[in-house]
Amino acid sequence: MKQMKMGSESHTYREGSTQDERLLERVEDLQAMGMDAWRIFRIMGEFVEGFEEMSEIGPAVSIFGSARANSGTDMYQECVETARLLGEAGFAIITGGGPGMMEAANRGAKAGGAISVGCNIELPFEQESNGFIDVSIDFRYFFVRKTMFVKYAEAFVIFPGGFGTMDELFESLTLIQTHKVKHFPLVLFGSKYWGGLLDWLHNTMVADGKITQEDLDMIFVTDDPVAARDHIVAGYQNRIAIRDGSPLNA
């Protein structure tokens, strides 16, 4: 166990615990409550650092997927190609900065001559940044990191992944559904991998009235890097046209 001090208060935490874990720990004693109040300044500082670092990258696409993906797989190479095409189209590429699909996307960004951004996260186990990043930012808090993924992106491309990828997928769907972000292309890459989930969403959630078919239509599914690039470019051009008062699909 480790004793941590913040402000004038102290509290004992498990050795190796992360800042996210400490923030979410249920506390009842006044000392720990005092630490929670002080922690807001660290969170504010993390937001400020992220805003300052990300504000200069220009139009960007956030790409997500499994950290466990092997570089020898077809899906890894398709991620590289998708990021390369998006980079050549003028988009910076934002990832979680780690290995697997994140590395593939950053690798593709470099190949396409684009700014390559990695937003790494403090984890109980070490996750080192991959070697294809121009702008590297380390975050302690998942919610701050996820804000950067959305705020500075024009679209998401989501490759096969696990719980973290699902979290990013469903948070983005919720933000689009509730109009917190607008005109935001969302691409699922890999129809075979995502097929079972999409069937369940249609056959269970839509059928039971929990979401609408229009909600489900927010998702663009493809196995083609060119189609992913074209869908995002068209969405971005339409958003700019709407901003200027002349939507392309009017």
C-alpha positions in Angstrom: 0.0 0.0 0.0 1.1 3.5 -0.7 0.3 6.8 1.1 -0.5 9.6 -1.3 -0.8 13.3 -0.4 -2.8 16.0 -2.2 -3.2 19.4 -0.7 -3.1 19.0 3.1 -4.8 15.5 3.1 -3.4 12.0 2.8 -4.9 8.6 2.0 -3.6 5.1 1.5 -3.9 3.5 -2.0 -2.9 0.1 -3.4 0.6 0.1 -4.8 0.5 0.4 -8.6 -3.0 1.9 -8.7 -3.7 4.4 -11.5 -5.1 7.9 -11.2 -8.3 6.8 -12.8 -8.6 4.0 -10.3 -8.1 6.3 -7.4 -10.6 8.8 -8.7 -13.3 6.1 -9.0 -12.6 4.6 -5.6 -15.6 4.9 -3.3 -14.5 6.9 -0.2 -16.2 7.8 3.1 -13.5 9.4 5.2 -13.0 13.1 5.1 -9.4 12.9 4.2 -10.1 11.0 0.9 -13.0 13.4 0.2 -10.6 16.3 0.5 -8.2 14.6 -2.0 -11.1 14.3 -4.5 -11.7 18.0 -4.3 -8.0 18.8 -4.9 -7.8 16.3 -7.8 -10.0 18.6 -10.0 -6.9 20.8 -10.5 -5.0 17.8 -12.0 -7.9 17.1 -14.2 -8.1 20.7 -15.4 -4.4 20.7 -16.1 -4.8 17.5 -18.2 -7.6 19.1 -20.2 -5.5 22.3 -20.8 -2.5 20.3 -21.9 -4.6 18.2 -24.3 -6.3 21.3 -25.8 -3.0 23.1 -26.3 -1.3 20.1 -28.0 -4.3 19.1 -30.2 -5.4 22.5 -31.3 -2.8 22.8 -34.1 -3.2 19.5 -35.8 -6.0 20.5 -38.3 -8.7 18.2 -39.6 -8.2 14.7 -38.2 -9.7 11.2 -38.0 -9.6 9.1 -34.8 -8.8 5.4 -35.5 -9.5 2.7 -32.9 -8.9 -1.0 -32.6 -7.3 -3.8 -30.6 -3.9 -3.3 -29.0 -3.4 -7.0 -29.4 -3.5 -7.0 -33.2 -0.5 -8.6 -34.9 1.4 -6.8 -37.6 1.3 -9.9 -39.8 -2.5 -9.9 -40.2 -4.5 -8.6 -43.1 -6.5 -6.4 -40.8 -3.4 -4.7 -39.6 -2.3 -3.9 -43.1 -5.8 -2.7 -44.0 -5.6 -0.3 -41.1 -2.2 1.0 -42.3 -3.7 1.5 -45.8 -6.8 3.2 -44.5 -4.7 5.7 -42.4 -2.4 6.3 -45.3 -5.3 7.2 -47.7 -6.8 9.4 -45.1 -3.4 11.1 -44.5 -3.0 11.7 -48.2 -6.5 13.2 -48.2 -5.4 15.8 -45.7 -6.4 14.4 -42.4 -4.2 14.0 -39.3 -4.5 10.6 -37.6 -5.3 10.3 -33.9 -5.0 7.0 -32.0 -4.5 5.7 -28.5 -0.8 5.7 -29.1 -0.2 2.0 -28.2 0.6 -1.2 -30.2 -1.7 -3.2 -32.5 -4.2 -1.3 -34.6 -3.1 2.0 -33.0 0.4 1.4 -34.3 -1.0 0.4 -37.7 -2.9 3.7 -37.9 0.1 5.8 -36.8 2.3 3.9 -39.3 -0.2 4.6 -42.1 -0.3 8.3 -41.1 3.4 8.6 -41.5 3.3 6.8 -44.8 0.6 9.3 -46.0 2.6 12.3 -44.9 0.1 13.2 -42.2 0.5 14.4 -38.6 0.5 11.3 -36.4 -1.0 11.7 -32.9 -0.9 9.3 -30.0 -3.0 9.8 -26.9 -1.6 7.3 -24.5 -3.2 6.3 -21.2 -1.8 5.4 -17.7 -2.6 1.7 -17.2 -1.9 -0.8 -14.3 0.4 -2.5 -16.9 2.9 -0.6 -19.0 1.8 0.6 -22.4 4.6 2.2 -24.3 3.9 4.6 -27.2 4.5 3.1 -30.7 7.3 4.4 -32.8 5.2 6.2 -35.5 4.0 9.2 -33.5 4.7 12.9 -34.1 2.6 14.3 -31.3 2.5 12.2 -28.1 0.3 13.1 -25.1 0.1 11.0 -21.9 -3.3 11.0 -20.0 -4.1 9.8 -16.6 -7.9 9.9 -17.0 -9.9 8.0 -19.6 -12.6 10.6 -19.9 -10.1 13.4 -20.7 -8.5 11.3 -23.3 -11.8 10.4 -24.9 -12.8 14.0 -25.1 -9.7 14.6 -27.2 -10.6 11.8 -29.5 -14.0 13.3 -30.3 -13.3 17.1 -30.1 -10.4 17.1 -32.6 -11.8 14.4 -35.0 -14.0 14.8 -38.1 -14.8 11.0 -38.1 -14.1 7.7 -36.4 -12.8 4.5 -38.0 -13.2 1.5 -35.7 -11.3 -1.7 -36.4 -11.9 -5.0 -34.6 -11.1 -4.7 -30.9 -12.1 -5.5 -27.4 -13.9 -3.7 -24.5 -12.0 -0.5 -25.0 -12.9 -0.4 -28.6 -16.5 -1.1 -27.8 -16.5 1.7 -25.3 -15.3 4.1 -27.9 -17.8 2.8 -30.4 -20.9 3.1 -28.2 -19.8 6.5 -26.7 -19.5 7.9 -30.2 -22.9 6.4 -31.2 -24.5 8.0 -28.1 -22.9 11.4 -28.9 -24.2 11.3 -32.5 -27.6 10.0 -31.5 -28.1 12.8 -28.9 -26.7 15.5 -31.3 -23.7 16.3 -29.1 -21.7 15.9 -32.3 -23.2 16.4 -35.7 -22.3 15.3 -39.3 -19.8 12.8 -37.9 -19.0 9.8 -40.1 -18.6 6.6 -38.1 -17.0 3.7 -40.0 -16.8 0.1 -38.8 -14.1 -1.7 -40.6 -14.4 -5.5 -41.0 -17.9 -6.7 -41.8 -17.3 -10.3 -40.6 -16.1 -9.2 -37.2 -18.9 -6.7 -36.6 -21.6 -8.7 -38.3 -22.8 -10.5 -35.2 -23.0 -7.2 -33.2 -24.9 -5.5 -36.0 -27.4 -8.4 -36.3 -28.0 -8.2 -32.6 -28.5 -4.4 -32.7 -31.0 -4.8 -35.5 -32.8 -8.0 -34.4 -33.0 -7.1 -30.7 -32.6 -3.4 -30.0 -34.4 -2.1 -33.1 -37.0 -4.8 -33.0 -37.7 -4.1 -29.3 -37.9 -0.3 -30.0 -34.9 0.6 -27.9 -33.2 2.3 -30.9 -34.5 3.1 -34.4 -33.3 2.0 -37.7 -32.2 5.6 -38.3 -29.9 5.2 -35.3 -28.4 2.1 -36.8 -28.0 3.8 -40.1 -25.4 6.1 -38.5 -22.9 3.3 -39.0 -21.1 2.8 -42.2 -19.6 -0.8 -42.6 -16.9 -1.6 -45.0 -14.0 -3.9 -45.8 -12.4 -1.5 -48.2 -9.9 1.3 -47.2 -10.8 3.3 -50.3 -14.6 3.2 -49.4 -13.7 4.2 -45.8 -11.7 7.2 -47.1 -14.4 8.3 -49.6 -17.1 8.1 -47.0 -15.2 10.3 -44.6 -14.1 12.8 -47.2 -17.7 13.1 -48.4 -18.9 13.6 -44.8 -16.3 16.2 -44.1 -17.0 18.1 -47.3 -20.8 18.1 -46.5 -20.1 19.4 -43.0 -18.0 22.3 -44.4 -20.8 23.0 -46.9 -23.4 23.0 -44.1 -21.3 25.4 -42.1 -21.1 27.7 -45.2 -24.8 27.4 -45.8 -24.9 25.1 -48.8 -25.1 21.4 -47.9 -24.0 19.1 -50.6 -26.9 16.7 -50.1 -29.6 19.4 -50.0 
